[in-house]
């Protein structure tokens, strides 16, 4: 059974599929896969259908124009026009002959007048809409030995419109069936593809829960022993200076053991599908806390830690509410501790690590800078990948420093920062490396 901060999750019996977050996650992934497959099929079908329709419409227009062109070019008698075409002939003497039973569209007197004008076009083609339908009319002027003859032909576009309607109906039916088939197939394929994730995610969460439970017990014992040690130090017959020094160290031991337990709980919470929103974090206070906690490690390695109080908002500089950012205090502290530990371990002997906290109206920023050797170019692209490793060129540094290796630490930092909508970047060169973490502000 998965737990959240040591408490068992609430589930209704008999509702495993409905309440299991992993199954819900997989179902949502399956539905998204089905929707994406359906959208892809729909877009492809619309593109193909549009191309088919364009080809058909273009072909129909060319066929109609060819039929009208042939009719008016060879027209010398209106009694036997091509099928579907109505003819009108205006002779050189001005007499007009029309195909028997001609539709009301002929004669088109406007086109006749335009073509008869010597300065006008010799040919006019346009679509005419009437109460009986749509027609394409071609009017053409020809010169004959007897004078100027005008031929006018009209072709009903109803067959073309009917063919388009049938084509659109067929495309719509085929598209609907294809869309339905794509949705069903996408859902089935997506569910089958991600079905194994349910067991994988379940095993992962059980492992985290079991590991958290196993770690919590020794951490509780460690915290209890640290508190007993602190109590013994306070009661021991020691001189004031020794008692003060030992009390400070035991206080740090108690604080560190408590933070270890918080880290275990934070890792367990982060593994949940929908972790609860963490309270805002005072970024300058967390940075100062982490610097103080790692000061002994830095001193042991001959490295100086610096935390200049510049660039902070006015309210923080004057003891106001501080620079509050998104992300729980434990997660932010763990990330900054990993960055600072990374910088201290790879700074040269006698080097300096600087932690700078700045803020704007929208974000809070922490920049951890060391003056060690830079990161090789071949390592930078996989710097935040899990289990990636690299080395600084220690032989070219003066004084020499430890080789830089990258494992889970930076990957976990990047994951934590991205989970709250922040960013992490790295700037590196032969004179040092700087990691910059930007987190959204929380008012």
ABEGO torsion letter per residue (X at the ends): XBBBGGBBBBBBBGAAAAABAAAAAAAAAAAAAAAAAAAAAAAAAAAAAAAAAAAAAAAAAAAAAAAAAAAAAABABAABBBBGBBBBBBBAAGBBBBBBGBBAAOBBAAAAAAAABAABBABBBBBBBBAAEBBBBBBBBBBBAAEBBBBBBBBBAAAAAAAAAAAAAAAAAAAAAAAAAAAAAAAAAAAAAAAAAAAAAAAAAAAAAAAAAAAAAAAAAAAAAAAAAAAAAAABBBBAAAAAAAAAAAAAAAAAAAAAAAAAAAAAAAABABBBBBBBBBAAAAAAAAAAAAAAAAAAAGBBBBBBBBGBBAAAAAGBAEBBBBEBAAAAAAAAAAAAAAAAAABBBGBBBBBBBBBBAABBBBBBBBABBBBBAAAAAAAABBGBBBBBBAAABOBBBBBBBBBAAAAAAAAAAAAAGBBBBBBBBAAEBBBBBBBBBBX
